[in-house]
């Protein structure tokens, strides 16, 4: 009887694992095959600057959107990584019990806010403030970056904090016991926590890169390469989000949108693979 | 007359309301190996950690009494990290930093603000030689420290402590996680080191204390039971408890 149960359980788990792997490959294959037409008919012009998909002579160039996506993601990630790690270090090294509890509780709540609500907040609260401050439009790069930071900071802080808390006491004590000041102790702890923090960075990067609702609502939607913090922009995901519902199925425009999806997934997967490689490499320095 | 490094006066220590050290009075001599012995929970690790002021990190820990390091009360020291560089510590389980072998030893020099690369190299090499590890690692200084064997890692931790040129080295059961061969190496090393440094070692093993120590402190349930030259204590223990420990009846 026990044996049957075990076999049954094993096969369920095995099937689930297969299904997940199959789903990933299915998605990649589907995106790829749907975007084949655009790749064949448009070719390298997919990477030109203009995107006018429904004009008489349509343009399907995604370069500006891709660059805007990358710049927005890199900048926001930089901000979120820096603030996230600093706050995590503060919580880990200096905060007392009550501060820790309060902070982690608040983060938990903030991380539960749906991105559409954050987008709404960006439009209703942040945009007017930016306008008052002199920006020529309230929905812009800065607004998007700010709301994306609010979206992802809770993850960055709590994941980094958890990695720091997992540093064995003996490692920190070893540094203290030979006379290291706080900063030097933190360097050691950060090195030990690095795999976890790099993983957190990856999740945050992918989340920002793939986030659609917020950028659709507050980034401004203009397909111009960003030149200042207060320029309106349109990242790749915003285009995908706004046009996919309207497009004629199986048209060239449809295929070009799938190409965007395929590209987003490919970049995201590449980042994940790279992160895994870095994490494995760092772990050899920690666990031998 | 031997120089006294630590003079401990009426030391009591508590975790919350739980008393772990009870009115300890003892002197520790310079350039000797002093072994602190006693069964588990007798307060010997706490005693050692107090000397490095490491228990400052524990929230509800408190002490009364005085600990004089060369006449200075260590609980009145403000530049704590400078003090810890003189009275440094090696732990029970090897705990190398997640860095290369070289960087582990160089860490102490970096926190001291030594920037001259040649000097760092030279001091790292000296420390590794003193810790009897140089010959084993000189070709793989850039490799991760965690890839060394347990005994090598522990000697690396000793080298890390030696690089900052301390006066006192505190060791908390440094061989309890190691095999007999690695243990022997470390014991030999400590004997050599005691020519230049004051060595204070907490140990669980009677044999180890007898093999290497010059002075013996025996703690039981937080109280100082016996204290003196190892050879004297072994020949004629003053206290019944010590006799039982020596003959293996307790411990």
Interface residues (C-beta under 8 A of the other chain):
Chain A: X168 X170 X171 X173 X174 X175 X176 X177 X178 X179 X180 X181 X184 X188 X191 X192 X194 X282 X284 X285 X286 X287 X288
Chain B: X52 X54 X57 X80 X81 X82 X83 X84 X85 X88 X89 X91 X93 X95 X97 X98 X99 X107 X108 X110 X111 X112 X144 X146 X147 X157 X160 X161 X164 X166
